[in-house]
Amino acid sequence: MSKKPQHKRRTFLRGSLMLGAGAGAVGGGLSLSQAGAAPAPRRNASAEPAAAPGVKGKVYAGYQGWFAAQGDGSPLNRWTHWSSGTPAPGNQSFELYPDVSAYPAKALFPTGYASLGNGQPARLFSSWIPAVTEQHFAWMRQYGIDGAALQRFGNEITPGTATFQQRNDIARQVRAAAERNGRGFYIEYDVSGLADDKVLSTVQNDWTATIAGSMQLTASASYARETGRPVVELWGLGFKNRAATAKTCLALVNWFKKQGAYVIGGVPRGWRTGVDVQPGFEAVFAALDMLSPWNVGNTGVDRKPLDDDLALLRSRGQDYQPVIYPGFAWSNWKPDGVRNAIPRRAGDFMWQQALAVRRSGAGGAFIAMFDEYDEATAIAPSAVDRSVIPTNQYFLTLDADGTRVSSDFYLRLAGAATKMINGSAGISTTVPIPPTV
């Protein structure tokens, strides 16, 4: 068995315990409509940005864009995030198998798995292919998701490296796809993997020289702004297993505010109560324009923390972006991982979170995540059952809880949740969409 790659990624929590961290062409294989999902729309060159996009009153999905494949022609030009080396039985670092039927053949790459249950070859996509990014943002438009928070990991943005070039290519594609499809986007820095003494220089230099500089992302009409200020998120502030200290984080927040930015903080779920939070971060949390407490791994749905968070933030003139997610598992690449660890319950788990957000009055939310197949939190199209996964390797499928849903079910659910959260649709205490269409 090949050695599983090490991932430097988000922190997973359970309860209060921290456990670790082109063209939009459709082609190749079974169409989404044949697989039980609605077909994606054609690209709309005249699509306007999502209400001159802001973040308050909006629902954004976290966007990784981190998958690469051997032979995709990218700066990395190797398997990344799917696996280390060719994906094959026992050598993978993702849990949820994607539905790749909507991607063109040029975006798909052969693996070392046996054929799918339906006899088709087991292939995986590369995020570096522009048609993939285009398809993802076309889905956001089709299903009514306001936009994407583009993840930018601090340990991947060293100038002159292949990873830096890869992430920049993806960022350019996100800008183009957001503009073509009328969606918003903003940069979300993750300080994971950075030593405390590297956080300030790394992030500041990247923002100045690359994001606002050479790529001019913040000049895009689709780049999210609040009160005219470009939005940036800093994720990992105050987590016990992150190296960045309170002094460093406060300096970074204040630096961005001096640049005229609107700063969101990706903070621990217990930021207000001090549970699983580094000491001394109160001033950091108070300096932020918006707080977005990380909720992935929390198996319960409790509105009270939302109400209490919101009451404190409103009293201080700050904004709030709760995090909701569909489910979680990582058994394929964590030795102690449990299959279907946090079940999706045919959408009810995420829906109840969205319901709590609506009732709290927050008005907006962050969906974790759009394309996170690694930890099985993706809302993007996924395998509906065993007929569309390799016959010689376990993967989580959408029917794991006993209900067959279409591959686009969680995109449809995210669209319905967006409308309920922003108040354009009424409250429903149960999932309001059919399992299949």
N, C-alpha and C positions, 0 to 999 in steps of 0.2 A: 504494500500500500504506500502510495506516495505521501510525502510529508505535507500536511495541511498548512496553507499559508497563514501568516499572522496578520490579523486585521487591526488597524488603528482606526477606531470608529467611535460611534456614539456610546454613551453609557446606558446600559440596560438596568432597569430597576424592577423589583417586584415588591409591591406594597411600598414600604418606606426604606427598603434595603437596597443599596447599590451593589450590583453583582458584577459589573465589568463595564465595560464600555457599552444643395439639394432640392429635391422634389419630394412631396409627400405621396409618392406613388404607392398604390397597393398592388401587391403581386406576390407570386410564389406560394404554392400550397393552398390549403383550405382557407377560404375567406372568413372573416369574423362573423359575417351574417350566417354562413353555413355552420359555424361553430357555436351559434347561439347568441351572437352579439351583433349589435348594429354596425353597419359599415361606417368607416370614417369619412368625413366630408372632404371635398376637394379643397385645396388651398384657396383662400380668399384674399387676393392681393389688396382689396379695399377695406379689409377688416380694421376697425379702429381699436386703439388700445382700450383695455377694460376700464372704462370710466376714468380716463386720465389717471392711471392706476395709483392708488394709495394702498395702505395696508389696513387701516381702520375700517371696520365694516366689510372686510373681504375675507375670503378663504383661499389661502395659498397652500400648495403642496410642496414639500421638500423634494428637490430634484438632484439626484446623484450624478447621472451621466458618466458613470465611471467604468462601464464594461468595455473591454477591448478583447481582441482575438488575434491569434497568430495569422498573419496574412491579410489583415485589414488595411495595411498601408499606413497606419497611424504612426506617430512618433514612437510609441511603445512597441507596436507591432508584435505583441505577445498576449497570451491569455492573462487577463487581469480581472479580478473580483469573481469571475465565474470559478476560477481555479488558479493554481500555480502549475503551469504546464497544461497539456491538453486535458480538458474535462473528461473523466472516465470513471467507472465505478470505483468508489473509495477515494477519488481525488476530485473533490468539489468543495466550494466554499459558498454555496447558496442552497436555500431550502425549498423555495417555491419555484416551480418550473414555469417559465413564461409561455404564453401563447404567442408564437412568432408568425402566425399566418398572415398578418397584415403587412409585414415587411417585405420589401423587394428582395429577390434572390441575392443581389450584390451585398446586402447587409447581413447575410447569414453565413455561418462558418461551421464546417463539420467538426464533430466531437468524437471521442472514443467510446461513446455509449452504443449499445444496441439500438435498433430501430425503435420508434415509438410503438405503442400498442396497436395503432392503426396501420402500421407498416411503413410509415414515412420516416425518412432519416432524422436523427436527432441533431438538430442544428441550433445554434445560439447567435444572438445578434451582437454587433459591436455598436456602442453608443457613439463612436467616432464617425460613423457613416451619417452624413447630413440627413438622409431620408428618415433615419430613426428619430432624431430630434424633432424633425418636422412632423412626423406622425404623432409624437407625444403631445406636441402643442396643438395639433389639430384636434386630438382627443379632448384636451382641456377646453378648447372652444366648443366642440360639439356637446360636451356634457356639462358645461357651465361652471368650470373651475376657474377662479379669477386669475391664477398665474402660478409661478414657481419661484421658490427660494433656491437659488443655485448654490450648492455646497462647494466650499473652497477650503480644503484642509491645509492648515499651516505647514505641515511637513511635506507638502507636494508642490510648493510654489517657489522653489529655489531657482532663480534665473539660470538659464543655460542647460537645464536638465530636460530629459525627454518628458518627464512627468509634467513639468511646468508648461512645456509646449502643448502637451495633450490637453491639460486643463484649459489653456487659453483657446485652443481650437474649439473645445466644447462650449466655452463661454460665448464665442463668436456665433456659434450655431444657435445657441439659446437666444441670443439677441435677435438674430434674423428670424427665427421661428416665432418668437413672441411678437415681433412687429408684423409679420405676415398674418398671424392669427388673432391679433388684437388682445393678447394676454399681457399681464404685467410680469415683471421679474425683478429680483434684487439679489445681491451677493450676500451669502451667509458664510462668514468665516468660522471655521472650527479650529480652536487652538490645540486640539488633540495632537500629541506627538511633538509639541514644541517645548523646549526647556524655557523656564521663566525668563532667562536673560535673552532669549531670542524672540519672544512674543512681540514686543513693541517694534523692533526694527523690521522684522519679517512682514508683519501685517501693514505697518505704515508704508514701507517701501512698495509693497505690492499694490496698495490702493493708489498711491501717488503716481508711481511710474507705469503701472499696467492697467488697472481697472478704470481709473479716471484719466490716465495718461494715454499710453499707446493704443489701447483698445477703445477708449472713450465710451465705455458702456453706459456711464451715467448721463451721457448726452442723448441716449435713445429716448424717443417718445414713449416707449414701453417700460422704461426703467421706473420702478415705483418711487413715488415721492409723497411726503407728508408736509403740508404747509410749505411747499416748494423745495423741501429738503430731500436729497437722495437718501433712500433707506439702506441701511446696512445692518446685518445681524452679527453679533459676536456670540458664538455658542461655546459653552464650556466654562462659564463664569461661576466660580464657587463650588464646583464639583470636587469632592475629596480626592478623586483619583486623577486630577489634572494638575499639572505643575504650576500653572499661572497663579501668582499670588494676588492678594487683594490690592496691594500697591500698584502692581503692574496693570491689572485689569482696570482700575480706576483711571490710571494715566491714559490707557488706550481709549476708554469711553470718552474721557474729556478731550482727547486729541481729535477724535472723530467729530465731536460736537463743535470744536473750533474750526473744523473743515466745512462746517455747515451741514453735517449729516444728521439724519434722524436715526437714533441708535436703539435697536432691539437687543435685548439680552436673552440668550438661551441659558436658562438657569435651572438649578435643581427643583424638583417638585416641592421640596420642603424649604424653599428660600425664605418664606415668611416665618416659619416656626423654628428654623434652625436645624431641622432633621437632615442628617447626611449632607451638611454644608460646611465648607471650610470656615473657620472663625474669622471674623473681621471683615466680612463682605457686605455689611449693612450699607456702607457709604456707596459701594459699587451699585447695589440694587437701587438705591435712591437716586443715583445719577442717570439712570436709563430713561429713555423716552417711553419704551414699551417693554414689558416683561413677558417671556414665553416659557413657562415652566415645562420641563421635559416630563412626559407622562408615559412614555413607552415602557412597558413592563408592569405598570400598575394594573392589576387584574380586576379591580373594583371600579364601580362608577358611583361617585359620591359628589353631589352638587355643592355640599357645604364648603369644601376648600376653594371652589370657584367663587362662591359668594364672598367668602372672607378675603380672598386675594383681591377681588374686584373692589370691595369696600375700602380696603387700605389704599389701593392704587388710586382710586378716584379721589380720596381725601388728599392725596399728594400731587394730583394733577398728572398722573401717569396713565398710560394705556396698557391694554391687556390682550394677549393672544394665546388662548388655551390651545393645547396640543391634543388631537384625537388621532386614533390609529385603528386599523382593522383587526389585528391579531399579531402573534409573534411565535417564531420557533427558529432554532439554529442547530438542530441535531446533526445535520450533515457535516458540520465542521467544528462542532464543540463536543469533545469526548463525553462530557456530562450532560449534553443537551437532551431534552425530551421532545419527542415528536409531537407536533401540534400543541406546543406548550401552553399557549394562550389562544384558545379556539376562537374563530371568527363568529361562530354561531349563526351562520348564514346571514351575516350583516348586522345582526341585532347588537353585537358588542359595540361596534362603531356607532350605530344609530343611537344607542342609549347615551353614549358620550356626547354626541351632537345635541341630543335633547337636553342634557344638562347644561351645555353651553348656551343654547337658546334661552332656557329658563333663567339662566344667570344674568342675561342681558349683555353679555360681552360683545355680541354683534359680529364677531369675526373669529377665525380659528386658523390653525396650522395643521395640515394633514401630514402625518408621518407614515409612509412616504409615497412618492409617486412610483418610483422604479426600484425600490429596495427589495430585490428578490433574495438577497443574502440572508436577511433576517425575517423574511416572509411578511414584511409589512407593506408590500407594494399594492397599490390600487390599480396599476396598469394591468392589461389583460394577462390572465394566467391560465394554466392548464385546468380544465374543468373536471377531468377524471383520469383514470389510469390509461385510457386509450391514447392520450396525448402526452405521455411521459415515457422515457426509456423503460424498456421491459426489464433491464438488469440493474436498476438503481432506484432506491426509494426517493421520492420527492413529495412534498405536500401538494395536494390538489384542492380545488375549491369545494369539492363535495365531501371533504373529510369529516364534516359534522353531520352527514346524512341527508343533506338537501342539495340537489343539483341546481347550480346557478350558472348563468352564462359567463363567458370569459370576461365580458365587460361589466359584470354586475357591480363591481366596486367603483367603477367610474360612474355608473348610473347612480349608485348610492351616494357618492361624493357630490354629485350635482344636486341631488335632492337635499342633502345635508346643507349644502351652501345656501340654498333657498330658505330652508328653515332657520338657519343660524342668522342670516341677514334680515330676516323678517319678511321677505317677499312671498313666502308661503307660510301657511298656518302650522301650528304644532301638531305633530302626530306622535303618539306614544309607541307606535309599532312601525316597523319597516314599511314604507308606503309604496315600494316598487315591487313588481313581480320578480320571481327568481330568474325567469327566462323571458325573452321577448321573441 
